[in-house]
């Protein structure tokens, strides 16, 4: 669907592994000739530790909303060639989604929160994590202060962060400070998925593939570009009411895009 800003449900941020008083048993798995044993890399160990901590500590709940992005697709396609020629990088669909999420987070600060045991911390900065995959690893760089950036500014950061990952120049500071994750699962054709929350954040939004299909509009069948937005939430921090309103707002923003929408 757009630039390689990541389809995988695991988020590789470096967290301390869950501590246990008992040593973890190593599973005994028999092998036969032809089986291949692959060493676990430090990055894969970090992914495993963070995913285990997220699933162990966070009571996950899920919800999904369908959005008609026909006008978004039309507007992006109108602009993409001229934009690429002028700016030197792609105007991706994903940039529109990240901008809509950042705007909605500003209006629903509860979604930009973290569980802290005896309190819930609402983060002031809206720093959107995006997952970027390579062949053998996954990184979660952060678009800082995403609510203050234009669609063009967000598209530029997606491009630059993805380039850093591919070139091996991503720094630890590029992955720090994220408050909410948006995952581009649709880039591989996924239409529905349930992401694992990027600990210690309280939610992750999966942007699925844009699919053209028949929809009833004004009592008539019409071909429309539709997308599913799938939200995983920490039920200690968030409830269905605020999450539903948050998704409704994102839907409203995306469906409100028209030929007058500026990316600058």
Order of alpha helices (4+ residues) and beta strands (2+ residues): alpha-beta-alpha-alpha-beta-beta-beta-beta-alpha-beta-beta-beta-beta-alpha
